[in-house]
Amino acid sequence: MAQLLGINLSPFVRKVLLYVNEAGIELEHDDSVLPMPKTDLLLSINPRGKIPAYSDDEIKLGESSVICAYLEKKHGPTGLYPEKPADYGMALWYEKYMEEEMIAAIGKIFFNRVAAPMMGGECDESAVAEGLAMLPAVLELLEDRLQGREFLVGDNYSIADISIMCPFANLYMANESVDPSVYPNVLRYIQALEKRESVAKTLAMCGASFS
Ligand SMILES: N[C@@H](CCC(=O)N[C@@H](CS)C(=O)NCC(=O)O)C(=O)O
């Protein structure tokens, strides 16, 4: 059976879980796998030593975007990748935006406040401050995009929404929140997504929420 490795505190692991739970794809999930130290098991599936790592009887893969795109080809179409070329392009853009800009900001806050202390390290307050300083630009971009929109791309829930919502759970775990007076569209959006069946199921599996 297909297997996914990676602790579900990771926004990238959560992204694959959100995708498979929405698509109704079954896999075994080993939530005990951390990215550090790099175990032989993890490196045998993803030589980059990062989570998520995925394997089935045909392939071993890393990278959440690659894993979701592979599963879409294998089991889809699920409707989670837009049909219209321009919407498809934008959805992939939001996937990248999450991996780079959002994680650069939220990852710093989460890693230092939550992950480092869990691993016996200390919170680097200057790194937290850097992350907090980067956050408004990220939230402003989403706030503008979500004006009058239910979903980020087109009229349907897509891989763009799956990607973008993931780091918000890490933001809340790190004791930050989305200010409703500054980012009302972002808050409305994540709260509406949280009610979706596959999202509620995934967040419950991960002990995560957007509040
Ligand atoms: N772009 C990758 C990022 C994966 C990633 O950075 N995962 C983190 C955990 S959230 C990790 O494994 N970090 C350990 C490392 O970079 O060595 C993806 O989308 O899967």
The ligand as an ORCA input file, in Angstrom:
! r2SCAN-3c Opt
* xyz 0 1
  N       9.361     21.964     -0.656
  C       9.275     20.836      0.235
  C       9.610     21.278      1.635
  C       9.698     20.131      2.622
  C      10.332     20.583      3.917
  O      11.097     21.552      3.958
  N       9.994     19.867      4.996
  C      10.598     20.205      6.268
  C       9.667     19.911      7.430
  S       8.327     21.045      7.449
  C      11.842     19.332      6.439
  O      11.815     18.175      6.137
  N      12.924     19.960      6.928
  C      14.139     19.278      7.197
  C      15.272     19.731      6.346
  O      15.114     20.697      5.574
  O      16.325     19.113      6.427
  C       7.901     20.185      0.123
  O       6.979     20.838     -0.393
  O       7.730     18.999      0.483
*
